[in-house]
Amino acid sequence: MSASNHKDTYQATGVFLVLMGILYLLDKWIGFSSHGLPWVMQKDTMLLYAAVIFLWFKSDKSDWSLPCWDKCLPTCFRWPCCLWE
């Protein structure tokens, strides 16, 4: 079993903790609830922040390009056009 590289996990954890710290300080300073934004500091929104950050930093970036992108882009500049071909 080879050694795992957890660099992307550490980076994502660091970015997440910094973001949570900034949001916490902003919440204490201006109060999101008093401005009609109580959802910013709710638990489920924090989970969403974590999921987005960890997906952003994951190391195995998969290629999600469309198989017909080379035909589609020069012809109409809209990605759904290759669905009709």
Buried (B, 14 or more C-beta within 10 A) or exposed (E): EEEEEEEBBEBBBEBBEEBBEEBEEEBEEEEBEEEEEEEBBEEEEBEEBBEEBBEEBEEEEEEEEEEEEEEBBEEEEEEEBBEEE
